[in-house]
Amino acid sequence: MNKLFFFNWALLLIGVGGFAQSQSKNESIIQGKLLLDSIWEPVVYLSHIKSFNDMYTMSNEMIIAEASVDSTGYFSFMPDYFPKDDQLFRVHVSKKETPAASLIIGGKEENHLFLIANNTAGIVINNFDKSELFGKFEISGYKPNASLKEIDLIESYRDSTRFNRSTMKKEFVTRAINEKLRFVADTSSHPLVSLYALHKSKFESNYPINQQFYKNYLEKWKGERSSYFNVFRSQLPMTKNENIYYYILLGLSFFVLGFLLNQFLRSKREKNKKQLSLLSVQERKIFNLIKLGRSNKEISEKYSIGLSTVKSHVSSIYTKLNVNSRKEAMDF
């Protein structure tokens, strides 16, 4: 790669950082003009992408709106029902006589693009070439989307023929591109832009040799609690290991607690047993009736003994069992 190419990349990365900082003041609408070849249905679909793992999956359930493309190519969505915080969306069109939920990945017929929007975002999308639907387009308005476009441009070098003709091995090119994407992720101030760059960098495969980077990255975004970041954290081996350690620690805690509780109950049973052995045969008979809820009078009639004798036995039972009331004796 020559010096000019690296210089262009440097300018490109500076542009990404600048785009991520600014905000749009346009009205709340997603609109644009698409030049469509005759192979495409004149309908634009809008899908909500709940996690970056779903970027390249498609189903009818993901489509939340559709808009007709008029004779001039104009279409529009009103995002007033969107959540107030930024979310990831996908705009796509489908070929005629194919299902609406059709996704084409790669090549000139790639039929989709991603954008970040909320309920106040104003976004304008225009393409310039019928033969390459989203190969040549501009996106303006809400600025994080310009950053997504620049990230896609960096990622596109991965399959560029200019590298295939060079003597440099493709794996070296891939490594350089991933480093650039991680740099964008690290320097971007917008959480979804940052995650978008990381997913384009194939983070799951390069994590083992860049563990410190991801450790620092998680620390930087520890306050970010969106569903996108929660899914991302769950995919990193370090957080998976932390979860394993957590459950191991939790299991050990329950084991220790169970052991201590068992020892306590065992000790209590032994103590109760010892106290019960202090009771005389007559006291044990009376104690059994106390536990059944019988009154002193009923005990007196049961064993044909005087009420005062029963009271004397009950007092002795209380002393030997170290209880202070009939209820405590019943619960013994």
TIZA-408088 format. One line per field, with one value per residue: z negated, x negated, y of N, C-alpha, C in turn. Coordinates in nm, 2 decimals. Atoms other than C-alpha are relative to their C-alpha. Layout:
BEGIN
nzz = [Z_...]
nxx = [X_...]
nyy = [Y_...]
cazz = [Z_...]
caxx = [X_...]
cayy = [Y_...]
czz = [Z_...]
cxx = [X_...]
cyy = [Y_...]
//
This chain:
BEGIN
nzz = [0.00_-0.01_0.10_-0.03_0.05_0.14_0.03_-0.03_0.11_0.11_-0.02_0.01_0.14_0.06_-0.04_0.08_0.14_-0.01_-0.02_0.12_0.11_-0.03_0.01_-0.10_0.05_-0.10_0.05_0.03_-0.12_-0.08_-0.13_-0.10_-0.14_-0.05_-0.14_0.00_-0.12_-0.02_0.07_0.14_0.04_0.04_0.15_0.09_0.13_0.12_0.10_0.12_0.03_0.15_0.04_-0.12_-0.05_-0.09_-0.12_-0.13_0.00_-0.05_0.01_-0.01_0.13_0.02_-0.08_0.07_-0.09_-0.14_-0.07_-0.15_-0.07_-0.10_-0.14_0.00_0.09_0.13_0.10_0.14_0.13_0.11_0.12_0.13_0.09_0.04_0.14_0.00_-0.01_-0.13_-0.03_-0.13_-0.10_-0.14_-0.12_-0.12_-0.10_-0.05_-0.14_-0.03_0.01_0.11_0.13_0.05_0.09_-0.07_0.03_-0.09_0.07_-0.09_-0.14_-0.05_0.03_0.14_0.00_0.13_0.07_0.15_0.05_0.14_0.00_0.11_-0.03_-0.04_-0.10_-0.14_-0.08_-0.15_-0.07_-0.15_-0.08_-0.12_-0.10_0.00_-0.02_0.13_0.08_0.12_-0.02_0.00_0.06_0.11_0.11_0.07_0.11_0.13_-0.03_0.02_-0.12_-0.09_0.05_-0.04_-0.14_0.00_0.05_-0.11_-0.11_0.05_-0.01_-0.14_-0.05_0.03_-0.12_-0.11_-0.10_-0.01_0.09_-0.06_-0.10_0.06_0.05_0.14_0.03_0.04_0.15_0.05_-0.03_0.09_0.14_-0.01_0.00_0.13_0.09_-0.03_0.05_0.15_0.03_-0.01_0.11_0.12_0.00_-0.02_0.12_-0.01_0.04_-0.10_-0.10_0.05_-0.01_-0.14_-0.05_0.06_-0.06_-0.13_0.02_0.04_0.13_0.07_-0.05_0.04_0.15_0.08_-0.01_0.03_0.12_0.08_-0.07_0.03_0.15_0.01_-0.07_0.09_0.10_-0.05_-0.02_0.11_0.03_-0.11_0.03_-0.10_-0.04_-0.09_0.07_0.09_-0.08_-0.03_0.12_0.02_-0.11_0.03_0.09_0.14_0.08_0.02_0.12_0.13_0.03_0.05_0.13_0.08_0.04_0.09_0.13_0.06_0.03_0.12_0.12_0.04_0.06_0.13_0.08_0.03_0.10_0.13_0.05_0.04_0.12_0.10_0.03_0.06_0.14_0.08_0.03_0.10_0.13_0.03_0.04_0.13_0.10_0.02_0.08_0.14_0.04_0.05_-0.08_0.02_-0.07_-0.15_-0.04_0.01_-0.11_-0.13_0.00_-0.01_-0.14_-0.07_0.03_0.11_0.11_0.13_0.05_-0.08_0.04_0.13_-0.02_-0.08_0.08_0.13_0.10_0.04_-0.08_0.05_-0.04_-0.15_-0.01_0.05_-0.11_-0.11_0.04_-0.01_-0.15_-0.05_0.05_-0.06_-0.15_-0.01_-0.07_0.10_-0.02_-0.06_-0.15_-0.03_0.02_-0.11_-0.11_0.03]
nxx = [-0.08_0.09_-0.02_-0.12_-0.12_0.00_-0.04_-0.15_-0.07_0.01_-0.10_-0.13_-0.02_-0.02_-0.14_-0.09_-0.01_-0.08_-0.14_-0.06_-0.01_-0.11_-0.14_-0.09_-0.11_-0.11_-0.13_-0.01_-0.05_0.10_-0.05_0.11_-0.03_0.07_-0.01_-0.02_-0.01_-0.13_0.00_-0.04_-0.14_0.01_-0.04_0.11_-0.04_0.08_0.00_0.07_0.10_0.01_0.14_0.08_0.00_-0.11_0.01_-0.02_-0.11_-0.12_-0.13_-0.11_-0.02_0.10_-0.04_-0.09_-0.07_0.03_-0.04_0.01_0.09_-0.08_0.06_0.12_0.09_-0.01_-0.07_0.02_-0.05_-0.01_0.05_-0.05_-0.03_0.13_0.05_0.08_0.14_0.04_-0.01_0.05_-0.10_0.05_-0.09_0.03_-0.10_0.00_-0.02_-0.14_-0.04_0.07_-0.06_0.05_0.11_0.12_0.12_0.11_0.12_0.12_-0.02_-0.06_-0.14_-0.03_-0.12_-0.04_0.10_-0.03_0.00_-0.03_-0.11_-0.08_-0.13_0.02_0.10_-0.03_0.10_-0.02_0.08_-0.01_0.10_0.03_0.03_-0.10_0.07_0.06_-0.10_0.06_0.15_0.03_-0.11_0.04_-0.09_0.02_-0.09_0.05_0.14_0.06_-0.01_0.12_0.11_-0.02_0.03_0.14_0.04_-0.02_0.10_0.12_-0.02_-0.01_0.14_0.03_-0.02_0.04_0.09_0.13_0.09_0.02_0.10_0.13_0.07_-0.03_-0.09_-0.14_-0.02_0.06_-0.10_-0.11_0.04_0.01_-0.13_-0.06_0.06_-0.07_-0.14_0.01_0.03_-0.13_-0.09_0.06_0.00_-0.14_-0.07_-0.13_0.01_-0.04_0.10_0.12_-0.03_-0.01_0.14_0.06_-0.06_0.06_0.14_0.00_0.06_0.00_0.12_0.12_0.01_0.11_0.13_-0.03_-0.08_0.02_-0.08_-0.14_-0.01_-0.01_-0.13_-0.11_0.02_-0.04_-0.14_-0.07_-0.13_-0.09_-0.08_-0.10_-0.01_0.11_0.12_-0.02_0.02_0.15_0.07_-0.03_0.07_0.15_0.04_0.04_-0.12_-0.05_0.07_-0.04_-0.13_0.03_0.05_-0.11_-0.09_0.08_0.00_-0.14_-0.02_0.08_-0.06_-0.12_0.05_0.05_-0.11_-0.07_0.08_-0.01_-0.13_-0.02_0.08_-0.08_-0.12_0.05_0.04_-0.13_-0.07_0.08_-0.03_-0.13_0.00_0.06_-0.09_-0.11_0.04_-0.01_-0.14_-0.04_-0.10_-0.13_0.01_0.00_-0.14_-0.07_0.05_-0.06_-0.13_0.02_0.03_-0.13_-0.08_-0.09_0.01_0.04_-0.12_-0.01_0.11_-0.04_-0.10_0.06_0.08_-0.06_0.09_-0.04_0.04_0.12_0.11_0.02_0.07_0.13_0.07_0.02_0.10_0.12_0.03_0.05_0.13_0.09_0.01_0.04_-0.10_-0.07_-0.15_-0.06_0.03_0.14_0.00_-0.06_0.09_0.13]
nyy = [-0.12_-0.11_-0.11_-0.08_0.08_-0.02_-0.14_0.00_0.07_-0.08_-0.11_0.07_0.02_-0.13_-0.03_0.08_-0.06_-0.12_0.02_0.06_-0.10_-0.09_0.05_-0.05_-0.08_0.01_0.05_0.14_0.07_0.07_-0.02_0.00_0.04_0.11_0.04_0.15_0.07_0.07_0.13_-0.02_-0.05_-0.15_-0.01_0.00_0.06_-0.04_0.10_-0.03_0.10_-0.01_0.02_0.00_0.14_0.02_-0.09_0.07_0.09_-0.07_0.07_-0.09_-0.05_-0.11_-0.12_-0.08_-0.10_0.00_-0.12_0.00_-0.09_-0.06_0.00_-0.07_0.07_-0.05_0.08_-0.06_0.07_-0.09_0.08_-0.05_0.11_0.07_-0.04_-0.13_0.02_0.05_0.14_0.04_0.03_0.04_-0.04_0.09_0.02_0.14_0.02_0.04_0.14_0.06_-0.04_-0.13_0.02_0.06_-0.07_0.03_-0.04_-0.01_-0.02_-0.13_0.01_-0.01_-0.07_-0.06_-0.08_-0.02_-0.13_-0.03_-0.10_-0.01_-0.06_-0.14_0.00_-0.03_0.07_-0.01_0.10_-0.01_0.07_-0.07_0.10_0.10_0.14_0.04_-0.07_-0.07_0.00_-0.14_-0.08_-0.09_0.00_-0.12_-0.02_0.05_0.02_0.14_0.08_-0.03_0.08_0.14_0.01_0.00_0.13_0.09_-0.02_0.06_0.14_0.04_0.03_0.14_0.08_-0.08_0.07_-0.06_0.08_0.13_0.00_-0.03_0.12_0.01_0.11_-0.05_0.00_-0.12_-0.11_0.02_-0.04_-0.14_-0.06_0.02_-0.10_-0.13_0.01_-0.01_-0.14_-0.08_0.03_-0.06_-0.14_-0.05_-0.03_0.05_0.15_0.09_-0.01_0.07_0.14_0.03_0.02_0.12_0.12_0.00_0.04_0.15_0.00_0.13_0.07_-0.06_-0.02_0.06_-0.07_-0.14_0.00_-0.12_-0.10_0.02_-0.03_-0.15_-0.05_0.03_-0.10_-0.13_0.00_0.07_-0.07_0.01_0.12_0.04_0.14_0.03_0.03_0.12_0.12_0.00_0.05_0.15_0.08_0.00_0.11_-0.05_-0.02_0.14_0.06_-0.07_0.06_0.13_-0.01_-0.05_0.12_0.09_-0.06_0.01_0.14_0.03_-0.07_0.08_0.12_-0.04_-0.03_0.12_0.08_-0.06_0.02_0.14_0.02_-0.07_0.08_0.12_-0.04_-0.03_0.12_0.07_-0.06_0.03_0.14_0.00_-0.06_0.09_0.11_-0.03_0.01_0.13_0.07_-0.07_-0.13_0.01_0.02_-0.13_-0.08_0.04_-0.06_-0.15_-0.02_0.03_-0.11_0.03_-0.08_0.06_0.07_0.12_0.09_0.05_0.10_0.11_0.09_0.01_-0.06_-0.13_-0.11_-0.05_0.09_-0.03_-0.13_0.02_0.07_-0.09_-0.09_0.07_0.01_-0.13_-0.02_0.10_-0.03_-0.14_-0.08_-0.09_0.00_0.12_-0.01_0.05_0.14_0.07_-0.02_0.06]
cazz = [0.00_0.10_-0.11_0.07_-0.02_-0.39_-0.38_-0.23_-0.51_-0.77_-0.63_-0.62_-0.99_-1.09_-0.90_-1.09_-1.43_-1.32_-1.20_-1.52_-1.73_-1.56_-1.58_-1.33_-1.37_-1.07_-1.11_-1.23_-0.90_-0.71_-0.34_-0.01_0.36_0.50_0.86_0.91_1.20_1.34_1.15_0.82_0.66_0.60_0.22_-0.05_-0.37_-0.72_-0.97_-1.33_-1.42_-1.79_-1.80_-1.58_-1.55_-1.35_-1.09_-0.82_-0.92_-0.77_-0.85_-0.81_-1.18_-1.16_-0.91_-1.09_-0.80_-0.43_-0.19_0.18_0.41_0.64_1.01_0.91_0.67_0.36_0.04_-0.33_-0.68_-0.98_-1.28_-1.55_-1.69_-1.73_-2.08_-2.19_-2.22_-1.92_-1.76_-1.46_-1.15_-0.80_-0.48_-0.19_0.13_0.29_0.64_0.82_0.77_0.46_0.09_-0.08_-0.34_-0.10_-0.18_0.08_-0.08_0.13_0.49_0.71_0.62_0.25_0.16_-0.19_-0.41_-0.79_-0.97_-1.32_-1.41_-1.69_-1.72_-1.64_-1.37_-1.02_-0.76_-0.38_-0.16_0.22_0.46_0.79_0.99_1.09_1.17_0.82_0.58_0.26_0.41_0.47_0.24_-0.01_-0.35_-0.53_-0.83_-1.15_-1.16_-1.31_-0.97_-0.78_-1.02_-0.94_-0.57_-0.63_-0.83_-0.54_-0.30_-0.52_-0.54_-0.16_-0.11_-0.25_0.08_0.30_0.62_0.58_0.29_0.47_0.74_0.49_0.35_0.00_-0.16_-0.21_-0.58_-0.63_-0.46_-0.67_-0.99_-0.88_-0.81_-1.14_-1.32_-1.15_-1.24_-1.61_-1.60_-1.48_-1.75_-2.02_-1.92_-1.84_-2.10_-1.97_-2.13_-1.83_-1.58_-1.79_-1.81_-1.44_-1.37_-1.61_-1.45_-1.11_-1.25_-1.32_-1.69_-1.79_-1.58_-1.68_-2.05_-2.16_-2.03_-2.14_-2.49_-2.65_-2.39_-2.47_-2.85_-2.81_-2.57_-2.82_-3.09_-2.87_-2.80_-3.14_-3.19_-2.86_-2.93_-2.60_-2.47_-2.20_-2.45_-2.68_-2.39_-2.29_-2.65_-2.66_-2.35_-2.49_-2.64_-2.94_-3.04_-2.98_-3.22_-3.47_-3.45_-3.51_-3.81_-3.94_-3.93_-4.08_-4.36_-4.41_-4.41_-4.67_-4.89_-4.88_-4.96_-5.26_-5.38_-5.35_-5.54_-5.82_-5.85_-5.86_-6.13_-6.33_-6.30_-6.39_-6.70_-6.80_-6.76_-6.97_-7.24_-7.23_-7.26_-7.56_-7.73_-7.66_-7.82_-8.15_-8.16_-8.38_-8.24_-8.38_-8.26_-7.91_-7.90_-8.02_-7.77_-7.48_-7.58_-7.61_-7.25_-7.14_-7.29_-7.60_-7.90_-8.26_-8.35_-8.05_-8.15_-8.51_-8.39_-8.15_-8.40_-8.71_-8.90_-9.09_-8.91_-9.14_-9.06_-8.68_-8.74_-8.93_-8.65_-8.39_-8.58_-8.60_-8.22_-8.15_-8.36_-8.21_-7.85_-7.92_-7.79_-7.95_-7.81_-7.69_-7.33_-7.35_-7.49_-7.20_-6.95_-7.11]
caxx = [0.00_-0.15_-0.18_0.11_0.35_0.25_0.29_0.64_0.73_0.60_0.82_1.11_1.07_1.05_1.38_1.54_1.45_1.59_1.91_1.97_1.94_2.21_2.59_2.86_3.12_3.34_3.71_3.82_3.84_3.65_3.68_3.49_3.48_3.39_3.31_3.45_3.39_3.69_3.59_3.69_4.03_4.09_4.13_3.88_3.89_3.77_3.66_3.56_3.24_3.24_2.88_2.58_2.60_2.92_2.78_2.78_3.09_3.43_3.79_4.13_4.14_3.84_4.01_4.18_4.28_4.29_4.31_4.39_4.14_4.32_4.24_3.96_3.80_3.92_4.01_4.05_4.10_4.22_4.02_4.23_4.32_3.95_3.79_3.62_3.28_3.08_3.15_3.02_3.24_3.21_3.36_3.40_3.58_3.67_3.67_4.00_4.17_3.96_4.07_4.05_3.82_3.53_3.18_2.89_2.55_2.25_2.21_2.37_2.72_2.68_3.02_2.99_2.81_2.80_2.88_2.91_3.23_3.45_3.79_3.64_3.39_3.40_3.23_3.20_3.09_3.01_2.85_2.69_2.67_2.95_2.71_2.56_2.84_2.65_2.30_2.31_2.53_2.52_2.68_2.73_2.91_2.85_2.47_2.39_2.51_2.23_2.00_2.16_2.11_1.74_1.70_1.85_1.60_1.31_1.45_1.50_1.12_1.13_1.25_1.10_0.93_0.65_0.52_0.57_0.34_0.07_-0.20_-0.08_0.09_0.47_0.44_0.21_0.46_0.74_0.54_0.47_0.83_0.94_0.69_0.84_1.19_1.08_0.93_1.26_1.45_1.21_1.22_1.59_1.80_2.12_2.19_2.37_2.12_1.84_2.01_2.08_1.71_1.62_1.87_1.72_1.37_1.48_1.41_1.49_1.19_0.94_1.02_0.76_0.47_0.63_0.76_0.62_0.80_1.14_1.07_1.01_1.31_1.55_1.41_1.47_1.83_1.92_2.20_2.36_2.66_2.84_2.95_2.68_2.40_2.55_2.55_2.19_2.07_2.23_2.03_1.68_1.50_1.38_1.74_1.84_1.57_1.67_2.03_1.89_1.69_2.00_2.21_1.93_1.90_2.28_2.29_2.01_2.19_2.51_2.30_2.13_2.46_2.63_2.35_2.36_2.73_2.72_2.45_2.67_2.98_2.78_2.64_2.99_3.13_2.85_2.92_3.29_3.23_3.01_3.27_3.55_3.35_3.37_3.75_3.89_4.13_4.43_4.30_4.25_4.61_4.73_4.50_4.64_4.99_4.87_4.74_5.09_5.23_5.40_5.47_5.36_5.72_5.73_5.39_5.52_5.82_5.62_5.38_5.61_5.37_5.43_5.42_5.15_4.94_4.98_4.87_4.57_4.47_4.52_4.30_4.03_4.06_4.01_3.70_3.54_3.62_3.52_3.85_4.07_4.42_4.66_4.61_4.23_4.29_4.52_4.26_3.98]
cayy = [0.00_0.33_0.65_0.82_0.54_0.56_0.94_0.90_0.66_0.90_1.18_0.93_0.84_1.21_1.25_0.96_1.12_1.45_1.31_1.12_1.44_1.65_1.63_1.69_1.96_1.85_1.77_1.43_1.24_0.97_1.05_1.05_0.97_0.64_0.57_0.22_-0.01_-0.20_-0.51_-0.35_-0.31_0.07_0.01_0.09_-0.12_-0.02_-0.28_-0.25_-0.43_-0.52_-0.63_-0.62_-1.00_-0.95_-0.71_-0.98_-1.17_-1.09_-1.18_-1.02_-0.96_-0.73_-0.49_-0.21_0.02_0.05_0.34_0.37_0.52_0.77_0.84_1.08_0.83_1.00_0.81_0.90_0.75_0.95_0.82_0.99_0.65_0.55_0.54_0.86_0.69_0.59_0.25_0.06_0.03_-0.11_0.03_-0.22_-0.28_-0.61_-0.74_-0.79_-1.12_-1.19_-1.18_-0.84_-0.99_-1.06_-0.96_-0.95_-0.93_-0.81_-0.72_-0.45_-0.58_-0.54_-0.41_-0.25_0.00_0.06_0.37_0.51_0.69_0.81_0.98_1.33_1.23_1.39_1.17_1.21_0.92_0.97_0.73_0.81_0.49_0.26_-0.03_-0.02_0.06_0.15_0.14_0.52_0.72_1.00_1.01_1.34_1.48_1.29_1.28_0.93_0.79_0.96_0.78_0.44_0.51_0.59_0.27_0.08_0.24_0.13_-0.22_-0.24_-0.25_-0.60_-0.74_-0.47_-0.61_-0.36_-0.58_-0.90_-0.78_-0.68_-0.91_-0.84_-1.14_-1.09_-1.18_-0.88_-0.65_-0.79_-0.73_-0.37_-0.30_-0.45_-0.23_0.08_-0.03_-0.08_0.26_0.41_0.22_0.34_0.70_0.74_0.91_0.76_0.41_0.26_0.39_0.25_-0.09_-0.09_-0.05_-0.33_-0.57_-0.48_-0.56_-0.93_-0.88_-1.24_-1.37_-1.11_-1.10_-1.35_-1.13_-0.80_-0.88_-0.57_-0.35_-0.51_-0.49_-0.11_-0.08_-0.24_-0.01_0.30_0.20_0.05_0.31_0.22_-0.01_-0.04_-0.38_-0.35_-0.33_-0.59_-0.84_-0.74_-0.79_-1.14_-1.24_-1.16_-1.45_-1.23_-1.15_-1.52_-1.63_-1.36_-1.50_-1.85_-1.74_-1.56_-1.88_-2.08_-1.84_-1.83_-2.21_-2.23_-1.97_-2.18_-2.49_-2.32_-2.18_-2.51_-2.68_-2.43_-2.45_-2.83_-2.81_-2.56_-2.78_-3.09_-2.92_-2.80_-3.15_-3.30_-3.04_-3.10_-3.47_-3.42_-3.20_-3.45_-3.72_-3.53_-3.57_-3.85_-4.10_-3.92_-3.58_-3.71_-3.83_-3.49_-3.32_-3.52_-3.40_-3.04_-3.07_-3.19_-2.87_-3.03_-2.81_-2.88_-2.99_-3.23_-3.38_-3.41_-3.61_-3.82_-3.95_-3.92_-3.70_-3.37_-3.04_-2.92_-3.22_-3.15_-2.79_-2.91_-3.15_-2.87_-2.63_-2.90_-2.96_-2.59_-2.58_-2.90_-2.79_-2.42_-2.28_-2.01_-2.08_-2.34_-2.21_-2.26_-2.60_-2.69_-2.55_-2.75]
czz = [0.00_-0.10_0.02_-0.06_-0.16_-0.04_0.02_-0.12_-0.12_0.00_-0.02_-0.15_-0.07_0.03_-0.09_-0.14_0.00_0.01_-0.12_-0.11_0.02_0.00_0.11_-0.06_0.11_-0.07_-0.01_0.12_0.06_0.15_0.10_0.14_0.04_0.15_0.01_0.15_0.01_-0.07_-0.14_-0.02_-0.05_-0.15_-0.08_-0.14_-0.11_-0.10_-0.12_-0.03_-0.15_-0.05_0.12_0.06_0.11_0.12_0.13_-0.01_0.05_-0.03_0.01_-0.13_-0.03_0.07_-0.08_0.08_0.14_0.07_0.15_0.05_0.12_0.13_0.00_-0.09_-0.14_-0.09_-0.13_-0.11_-0.10_-0.13_-0.13_-0.10_-0.04_-0.14_0.01_0.00_0.13_0.01_0.14_0.09_0.13_0.10_0.11_0.10_0.05_0.15_0.03_0.00_-0.10_-0.13_-0.04_-0.09_0.07_-0.02_0.10_-0.06_0.10_0.15_0.04_-0.04_-0.15_-0.02_-0.13_-0.05_-0.14_-0.03_-0.15_-0.01_-0.14_0.03_0.04_0.12_0.14_0.09_0.14_0.07_0.15_0.06_0.14_0.12_0.00_0.00_-0.13_-0.11_-0.11_0.01_0.00_-0.05_-0.10_-0.11_-0.08_-0.11_-0.13_0.02_-0.02_0.13_0.10_-0.05_0.04_0.15_0.02_-0.05_0.11_0.11_-0.05_0.01_0.14_0.05_-0.02_0.12_0.13_0.09_0.00_-0.10_0.05_0.10_-0.06_-0.05_-0.15_-0.03_-0.05_-0.15_-0.06_0.02_-0.09_-0.14_0.00_-0.01_-0.14_-0.11_0.02_-0.06_-0.16_-0.04_0.00_-0.12_-0.13_-0.01_0.02_-0.13_0.01_-0.02_0.12_0.12_-0.04_0.01_0.14_0.06_-0.06_0.07_0.15_0.00_-0.03_-0.14_-0.06_0.04_-0.05_-0.15_-0.07_0.01_-0.04_-0.13_-0.08_0.06_-0.05_-0.15_-0.02_0.06_-0.09_-0.12_0.04_0.01_-0.11_-0.04_0.11_-0.02_0.10_0.03_0.09_-0.07_-0.09_0.08_0.03_-0.12_-0.02_0.09_-0.03_-0.09_-0.14_-0.08_-0.02_-0.12_-0.13_-0.04_-0.06_-0.14_-0.10_-0.05_-0.09_-0.14_-0.07_-0.04_-0.13_-0.12_-0.05_-0.07_-0.15_-0.09_-0.04_-0.11_-0.14_-0.06_-0.04_-0.13_-0.12_-0.04_-0.07_-0.14_-0.08_-0.03_-0.11_-0.14_-0.05_-0.05_-0.14_-0.11_-0.02_-0.09_-0.15_-0.06_-0.06_0.09_0.00_0.07_0.15_0.05_0.00_0.12_0.13_0.01_0.02_0.15_0.09_-0.04_-0.12_-0.12_-0.13_-0.05_0.08_-0.03_-0.13_0.01_0.07_-0.08_-0.15_-0.11_-0.03_0.09_-0.05_0.04_0.15_0.01_-0.05_0.11_0.12_-0.03_0.01_0.15_0.05_-0.04_0.07_0.15_0.03_0.09_-0.11_0.02_0.06_0.15_0.03_-0.02_0.12_0.13_-0.01_0.10]
cxx = [-0.09_0.04_0.13_0.12_0.01_0.04_0.15_0.07_-0.01_0.11_0.14_0.03_0.03_0.15_0.10_0.01_0.08_0.15_0.07_0.03_0.13_0.14_0.08_0.11_0.12_0.13_0.00_0.06_-0.12_0.06_-0.12_0.05_-0.08_0.02_0.00_0.01_0.13_0.01_0.05_0.14_-0.02_0.06_-0.13_0.05_-0.10_0.01_-0.07_-0.09_-0.03_-0.14_-0.09_-0.02_0.11_-0.01_0.02_0.10_0.12_0.12_0.11_0.02_-0.09_0.04_0.10_0.08_-0.04_0.05_-0.01_-0.10_0.08_-0.08_-0.14_-0.11_0.01_0.07_-0.02_0.06_0.01_-0.04_0.05_0.04_-0.13_-0.03_-0.08_-0.15_-0.03_0.01_-0.05_0.11_-0.06_0.11_-0.04_0.11_-0.01_0.03_0.14_0.01_-0.09_0.06_-0.06_-0.12_-0.11_-0.12_-0.11_-0.12_-0.12_0.04_0.08_0.15_0.03_0.11_0.04_-0.12_0.05_0.00_0.04_0.10_0.07_0.13_-0.01_-0.10_0.05_-0.11_0.05_-0.09_0.02_-0.10_-0.02_-0.01_0.10_-0.06_-0.06_0.07_-0.05_-0.15_-0.04_0.12_-0.06_0.11_-0.03_0.10_-0.07_-0.14_-0.06_0.01_-0.11_-0.11_0.01_-0.04_-0.16_-0.06_0.01_-0.10_-0.13_0.01_0.00_-0.13_-0.03_0.01_-0.04_-0.10_-0.14_-0.10_-0.03_-0.10_-0.14_-0.07_0.03_0.10_0.13_0.01_-0.06_0.09_0.11_-0.04_-0.01_0.13_0.07_-0.06_0.06_0.14_0.00_-0.03_0.12_0.09_-0.05_0.01_0.13_0.06_0.14_0.00_0.04_-0.09_-0.12_0.03_0.01_-0.14_-0.06_0.06_-0.06_-0.14_-0.01_-0.07_-0.01_-0.13_-0.13_-0.01_-0.12_-0.14_0.01_0.08_-0.01_0.09_0.15_0.02_0.02_0.13_0.12_-0.01_0.05_0.15_0.08_0.13_0.10_0.09_0.11_-0.01_-0.12_-0.13_0.01_-0.03_-0.15_-0.08_0.01_-0.08_-0.15_-0.04_-0.03_0.13_0.07_-0.07_0.04_0.14_-0.02_-0.05_0.11_0.09_-0.07_0.00_0.14_0.03_-0.08_0.06_0.12_-0.05_-0.04_0.12_0.08_-0.07_0.01_0.13_0.03_-0.07_0.08_0.12_-0.04_-0.03_0.12_0.07_-0.07_0.03_0.14_0.01_-0.05_0.10_0.12_-0.03_0.00_0.14_0.02_0.11_0.13_-0.01_0.00_0.14_0.07_-0.05_0.06_0.14_0.00_-0.02_0.13_0.10_0.10_-0.02_-0.04_0.12_0.01_-0.11_0.04_0.10_-0.05_-0.07_0.05_-0.10_0.05_-0.05_-0.13_-0.12_-0.04_-0.08_-0.14_-0.09_-0.03_-0.11_-0.14_-0.04_-0.06_-0.14_-0.10_-0.02_-0.04_0.10_0.08_0.15_0.05_-0.03_-0.14_-0.01_0.06_-0.09_-0.13_-0.03]
cyy = [0.12_0.11_0.08_-0.07_0.02_0.14_0.02_-0.06_0.09_0.11_-0.06_-0.02_0.13_0.04_-0.08_0.06_0.12_-0.02_-0.05_0.10_0.09_-0.06_0.07_0.09_0.00_-0.05_-0.15_-0.07_-0.08_0.00_-0.01_-0.03_-0.11_-0.02_-0.15_-0.05_-0.07_-0.13_0.01_0.04_0.15_0.01_-0.01_-0.06_0.04_-0.11_0.05_-0.11_0.01_-0.03_-0.01_-0.14_-0.02_0.09_-0.07_-0.11_0.08_-0.09_0.11_0.08_0.12_0.13_0.07_0.10_-0.02_0.13_-0.01_0.10_0.05_0.01_0.08_-0.07_0.03_-0.10_0.07_-0.09_0.11_-0.08_0.05_-0.11_-0.08_0.03_0.12_-0.03_-0.07_-0.16_-0.03_-0.05_-0.04_0.04_-0.10_0.01_-0.14_-0.01_-0.04_-0.15_-0.08_0.05_0.14_-0.02_-0.07_0.09_-0.05_0.06_0.00_0.02_0.12_0.00_0.00_0.10_0.08_0.09_0.02_0.14_0.01_0.11_0.00_0.08_0.15_0.01_0.04_-0.06_0.01_-0.10_0.02_-0.09_0.06_-0.10_-0.11_-0.14_-0.04_0.08_0.08_0.00_0.15_0.07_0.09_-0.01_0.13_0.02_-0.04_-0.06_-0.14_-0.08_0.02_-0.09_-0.15_-0.02_0.00_-0.13_-0.10_0.01_-0.06_-0.16_-0.06_-0.03_-0.14_-0.08_0.08_-0.08_0.06_-0.08_-0.13_0.00_0.03_-0.13_-0.02_-0.11_0.06_0.00_0.13_0.12_0.00_0.05_0.15_0.07_-0.01_0.10_0.14_0.00_0.01_0.14_0.09_-0.03_0.06_0.15_0.06_0.03_-0.04_-0.15_-0.09_0.01_-0.08_-0.15_-0.05_-0.02_-0.13_-0.12_-0.01_-0.05_-0.15_-0.02_-0.14_-0.08_0.06_0.03_-0.06_0.08_0.15_0.01_0.13_0.11_-0.02_0.02_0.15_0.05_-0.02_0.10_0.14_0.01_-0.07_0.06_-0.02_-0.13_-0.03_-0.15_-0.04_-0.03_-0.12_-0.13_-0.01_-0.05_-0.15_-0.08_-0.01_-0.11_0.05_0.01_-0.14_-0.06_0.07_-0.06_-0.14_0.00_0.05_-0.12_-0.10_0.05_0.00_-0.14_-0.04_0.07_-0.08_-0.13_0.03_0.03_-0.12_-0.09_0.06_-0.01_-0.14_-0.02_0.06_-0.09_-0.13_0.02_0.02_-0.13_-0.08_0.06_-0.03_-0.14_-0.02_0.05_-0.09_-0.12_0.03_-0.01_-0.14_-0.06_0.07_0.14_-0.01_-0.03_0.13_0.09_-0.03_0.06_0.15_0.03_-0.02_0.11_-0.02_0.10_-0.08_-0.09_-0.13_-0.11_-0.07_-0.12_-0.12_-0.10_-0.02_0.04_0.14_0.11_0.06_-0.08_0.02_0.13_-0.01_-0.07_0.10_0.10_-0.07_-0.02_0.12_0.02_-0.09_0.03_0.15_0.08_0.08_0.00_-0.12_0.00_-0.05_-0.15_-0.08_0.01_-0.08_-0.11]
//
